[in-house]
Amino acid sequence: MSRDIVYTDAAPQAIGAYSQAVCCGNMLYVSGQIPLDPATQALVEGDIHAQVQRVFANLGAIVEAAGATFDDVVKLHIYLTDMSDFPVVNEVMQALFSEPFPARAAVGVAALPKGARVEADAIVHLG
């Protein structure tokens, strides 16, 4: 089975040895996105709400570049440096996703790249 790389300028460039997303068959695997501004590659300014919104904007740009929408997301992994920020993730997700919501895991971590407070990756079914 072939692997196709998905890339968009509307999301941050990879900051390491990985692709923004890889399509294999009818599945898209989106790499972890932290709240980097795609234009500057800098961490967005503001509170956790701003960081969560930027993470999902980055994920959405990659999903869209693959020809999909958030309705096609089947699994999310959320990484938080402070689990008390979890309600903000739920708030942002409820505004962006519709029911039935994707499956999701949330993990508390000690640190994330560039000092981010949140990171998320996704698995997407391409119709």
N, C-alpha and C positions, 0 to 999 in steps of 0.2 A: 504494500500500500504506500502510495506516495505521500510525502509531507510537503505542504505549501506554507510558506511564511507569509504572515499578514503584517503589514506595516502601514502606519499612517503618521503624517506630520501633526495631526490633531491630538496626539498623545505624546508623552515624553519619550525621548530616545532611550534605549536600554543603557543602563549605567554599569553593565557588566557583560559577561559572556552568555547572553541569552537573547531570544527574539521577543518582540512584543506579544506575538501569538503564533501558534502553529496549528494548521488545519490538517487533520488526518481523517480521511473519509468524510463522514458527515458530522464530525465533532471538531470543535474549536477549543483549544486550550490557551487561555489568556494568562500571561505572566502576571505576577504580583505588581500592582500599581500602588505607588505611594503618592502623596499629594504634591507632585512636581508640576509646575506650570510648564506646558510644552514649549512655550515661546522662549523661556529663559533657563529651563532645567533647574530652577531654584524652587525650594520648598515654598508653598504659598504662605502668605502672612495671614494671621487671624487665629481664631479659636478652633476647637475640635470640629465644630460644625463646618467651618470653611474647609478644613482638611478632609473630612468625610465627603463633602460635596465634590471636591476636586478629584478624589480617588474614583468616585463613581462617574464623573465626567470623563476621566481618562479611560476607564473600563468601557464606557459607552462608546467612545470614539473608536476604539479598537473593534468592538463588537459590530459597530456600524460599518467599518471598513471591510469586514468580512461578509457584509450583506445581511446581517441579522439585527435583532433588537433585544432589549432586555426581556421581552416575552419569551425569547429562545434560551435564556440562561437556565440551566438545570441545576447547577451547584455553585455556591460561593464559599470561599474561605475568607474569613475576616481575622486579622491579627491586630490586637490592640495592646499598647503599652500600659494602659489603665482601663481595667474592665468597667470602671464606673462611667466610661464614655459610651458604653454599649447602647443606652437608650437613644443616643444621637444617631447611631447607625440605623436603628429601627425606624426612627423618624424620617431619615433621608430615604431609606428603602421604601417606606410606605408611599412616599411621594413619587418615586421613580418606577416601581414595579407594581404590577397588578396581580390579583389572585388568579390562579393558585401561585403562591410565591415559590421561588426556587428553594431547593434544599440548601442548608447553610451550616457551617461550623464556625464557631468563634473561639479564638485562642488568645489567652493572655501571654504576652512575650516580654522579655526584659528590655529589648531594644529593637529598633528597626533602622534601615538605612537612612542616612542623612538626618537622623534625629526625628523622623516622622513619628506621629502618634498612632497612625492607622495605615494598614496595607490590606489590599484585597486582590484575590485572583478569581477567575471564573472558568467554568466549563460550560460550553454552549452547544446546543444541538442545532445544526444547520439543516433546514428543511429541504 
